Amino acid sequence: MGRRRKGRDISGWLVVDKPAGLTSTAVVGKVRWALQARKAGHAGTLDPAATGVLAVALGEATKTVPYVTDALKCYRFTVRFGQATNTDDAEGEIIDTSDTRPSDAGIEAALAVFRGEIMQVPPQFSAVKIEGERAYARAREGEEMEIEARPLWVESLDLVARPDPDHAVLEMVCGKGGYVRAIARDLGEALGCLGHVTELRRTWSGPFDAEDGITVAEIEDLAQTPELDARLLPIEAGLADLPELRATPEGAARLRNGNPGMVLTSDAEYGEEAWASFEGRAVAVGIYRAGELHPSRVFNV
């Protein structure tokens, strides 16, 4: 029998405003330590140099991570024109330069092709797997890889500021799996001037906003106190983008056992994914069919 992981059976979401310099994994580890939580994970990796929303799920809330990961996210970032780096951000080595600088009108025009359903090639230094190995591990060894383009939905991409000829501040709302560094790289190439990201901040992710986030310094100050527990959001926060169904008492009992359970009518359509609640608490996520929820995930709280 496997060793039982130590810690508290605590469930919920903690929205962290991640600082630059820490990996997403390190932030999750700090949250888990501060709350003495048995189980924790996050909804969407941020590069170490990036800041902003890192939503950390604890306990049963980890079952709702896919719904936050799949949701739209907003990034504000600065592109440095005239330089390409091997990492597509300021952390890497400069590998090419250009004296060309785009006009505001040129940037606006070029952004149009990056909206909607696009195909994007992830950076060489990324976490995508190539023949079972992370691309960044192979890139550190000096290998240059052919990485397949992947589909990405870009809801919006706009120029919001132009501090000087070398820089542009952009804001992008996109779906799952987007690389902001790749947008900067490809935009620079499209404009004939090269480019890389110098600053990146995720301002919101699904239902979570950076303005509501707790800092790592606050987490350390409030570690293992009731005040930190009070900052947790409920499991249901991760289900905000799904329709809610209210279960009957009998339906809730059946759902908790993994069986289809009766729910009251709602805005959910037949065959749509939804979640059921009973007395204000999430019971299960599943597919709605003719007055019943057929569960795929059950919450043991």
C-alpha positions, 0 to 999 in steps of 0.5 A, a space after each residue: 500500500 502506498 504511503 499516505 501523504 501528510 497534511 490537512 484535508 483542505 479544499 478550495 482555491 487560493 488566487 496568487 499574484 505570482 511575482 517574477 523570479 519564482 516558478 509556478 511549481 515553487 509557488 504551489 509548494 509554498 501555498 501547500 506548506 503555508 496551508 499544510 495542505 495534503 494536495 495542491 495543483 495549479 491551473 496554467 503555468 506561468 514562466 518564472 519571469 512572468 507575474 500575475 494570476 496563478 490559481 492554486 487548487 487545494 484538495 477537492 478543488 483540483 478536480 475543477 482545474 481543467 475548467 479553469 485551464 480551458 477558460 479564456 485568459 488575459 495577458 498584458 505584455 511588452 514586446 521589444 523590437 529589433 532583437 530576437 532571443 533564443 528563448 523569445 524573452 529577455 531571459 535568453 541570449 540575443 541571436 539576431 538584431 534589426 535596425 527596423 522599427 514598425 509604425 503604430 499603424 504597421 503594428 495594428 495591421 499586423 495584429 489582425 492575422 494573430 486573431 481568431 483561430 491561429 496556428 502557433 509554433 511553441 518556443 524552443 524553450 517550452 514545456 512541450 514534449 518532443 519524443 517524450 522529453 521536454 523541449 527546454 531540456 533539449 534546447 539547453 543542450 543546444 539542440 534546435 528542434 522542429 516543433 509542430 504548430 498547434 491551434 490557438 484561439 485568440 479572442 482579442 489582441 490589441 496595441 495598448 501603448 507605445 512607450 518608445 520606438 523599441 517597445 509596444 505594450 499589447 493585451 491578448 485574451 486567448 484560450 488554452 495553450 497559448 505562448 505569449 513569447 511565440 506571439 512576440 516572436 512571430 509579430 516581430 518576424 511579420 513586421 520584419 524587425 524581430 521581437 521578444 517579450 520583456 514583461 508579461 503579466 496574466 491579469 485574469 484567468 477564467 473567473 480569477 483576477 490578479 487584483 484579488 490575488 494574494 502575494 507570496 509575501 502575504 502567504 509567508 506572513 499568514 502561513 498556518 493561520 486562520 487568516 490565510 484559511 479565510 482567503 480561500 475561495 470555495 471549490 465552486 469558484 472553479 466552476 463559474 463557466 459551467 451551468 449550475 443545476 440544483 440536485 434534489 436530496 435523493 439526486 445528491 445522494 445518488 451523485 455522491 455515489 457516482 450514479 446519475 442523479 435527479 436535478 432541477 431544471 436550469 439553463 443547461 441544454 441536453 448533453 451539456 456539461 454542468 455541475 450540480 449543487 446541494 445546499 449550496 455546495 458542489 456535488 458533482 460535474 457531469 453531463 446533463 440529460 433529461 432531468 439528470 446529471 450523469 457524473 464524471 467527477 464527484 466532490 467528496 466534501 
